[in-house]
Amino acid sequence: MNTTQLLIALWTIVRSEIRRFMRIWPQTLLPPSITMTMYFIIFGNLIGSRIGQMDGVNYMEYIVPGLIMMSVITNSYSNVASSFFGSKFQRSVEEMIISPMPNALVLSGFVIGGAARGLAVGLIVTAVSLFFTDLDMQHPILTLLVVVMTAILFSIGGFINALLGKKFDDISIVPIFVLTPLTYLGGVFYSIHTLPAFWQHVSLINPILYMVNTFRYGILGVSDINVGAAVGAIAIFIVIFFACAMWLLRRGKGLRS
Amino acid sequence: MQSALSIRGLTKVYDNSFHALKGIDLEVPEGDFFALLGPNGAGKSTTLGVVSSLVRKTAGKVSIYGIDVDREFARARYYLGVVPQEFNFNQFEKVEDIILTQAGYYGIPRQKAVKRTHQLLEDLGLWDKRHDAARQLSGGMKRRLMIARALVHGPRLLILDEPTAGVDIELRRSMWQYMKRINEQEGVTIILTTHYLEEAESLCRNIAIINHGEIVQNTSMRELLSQLSQETFVLDLAEPITQCPAVEGFDVELVDGGQLMLSVDKGQRINDAFARLSEQHIEVVSMRNRANRLEELFVRLVEESSDETTKGEIR
């Protein structure tokens, strides 16, 4: 395939993915905005007014970056996991297998599609948060970089999950039992400085902590961790996950008998 | 003449140690209408799965129009269109979008893809359904959708894996006409698997029969049918009779009062049988083959190859 053909093929997958989550917007775009509104009202307004400040900023402001990041992570992941697993289940994935598209292009198409949904939901949650607080972004480029990288990373994660999954249960296990606990414990609602020393150290092995804090640093200028190292770590994870997904695709894992 | 498909020593052993293909060789000439027949589980779909890259081969070599599918994967794909046995499209997508998306996977520019898609939708009688979700189509329409999708990038080799399964006779005939047209007028090589043997007999010029992962027959349809040593005809009589007539040189059986079963060996003249019946004032109003000729041969060849396999296992 020449460059033009590759770009047309990539855009075909991306457009299909975007069209899919836009078509079912009551399932994909609406629920996060309602859930996050509840978080802002209950944790931000009602409980937050009693907490006061966290790391020197108003509690409502403090939780906004974490909640945006939580939406981006879960939506990027679940978009690719459900879409690619759905195409395996309906066997429409065979359309792609018999085509001349290289594996890297198929993976990239789904990842861009997943990141697009993650970022779309992130924008919606940001817009909702503006009803509750003002956001004065401190480092816009870093904010954008880290949210895009996180969306890419979890989209690849969703792709790997869909490749390995054999039934629909398999693609809901990771979001429920891994992503949600790690996100809640990743400093969305609190600074790890509020924890005892032991639990502060335990928290440092949670990769989501680095994403949430780097994103929070981009918006509020406060962070529990070294921002530069966090960006590097996310980049390394992207490379590892991408290589892992490519290896599985080359072996035809879950696709070819 | 160049081979549209060349298979050499193709072997497939599944993870459960099942030997699905035992080193088969197959050549399909360019422009051919080729039948690949075999009972269920014989290895047809595995063979076609390897060609279309849905199944990983254990050993062997596959070339499409001289292009090695391992070495030049992408180039070989452009020559190939596949219509699988099972429906394998997104049931929630619109008919037109399914075909356009497939065109996109081959890097076909949008404008060209739309033109080609509209042409195929019209040719295959799906134009009125183009904005419907695929799940709303009837079984026959879904099959035609898969044919349109497989042809959107203009392949030179089309694999049809039981394309008329579950399709009513009228629609089946219109699909045959369409396949004949693209084979004869556009020169598309077609490989067909089917359980309707009259379909293979009327459409295909060459044939391979596969059983237990081995090719047991690979020849022209004419050559294969000439191997038939005896044909059995059912004769419908003008007046019912009570006793089976004696027809010298022929085996005759009275099925019921109004029908005779007549066996004609290769070299015998059917006119002789009619003459003998006329002498006995028995008038025949119509006649037909008891079974499809290819069906008789197919059953015999498959039984013979199964016997050989069983003997091998006992030894």
Interface residues (C-beta under 8 A of the other chain):
Chain A: M1 N2 T4 Q5 L6 L7 I8 A9 W11 T12 I13 R15 S16 G86 S87 Q90 R91 S92 E94 E95 M96 I97 I98 S99 P100 M101 P102 G252 R256 S257
Chain B: Y14 G49 S52 S53 L54 V55 R56 F73 A74 R75 R77 Y78 L80 V82 P84 E86 F87 N88 F89 N90 Q91 T101 Q102 G104 Y105 Y106 G107 I108 P109 R110 R149
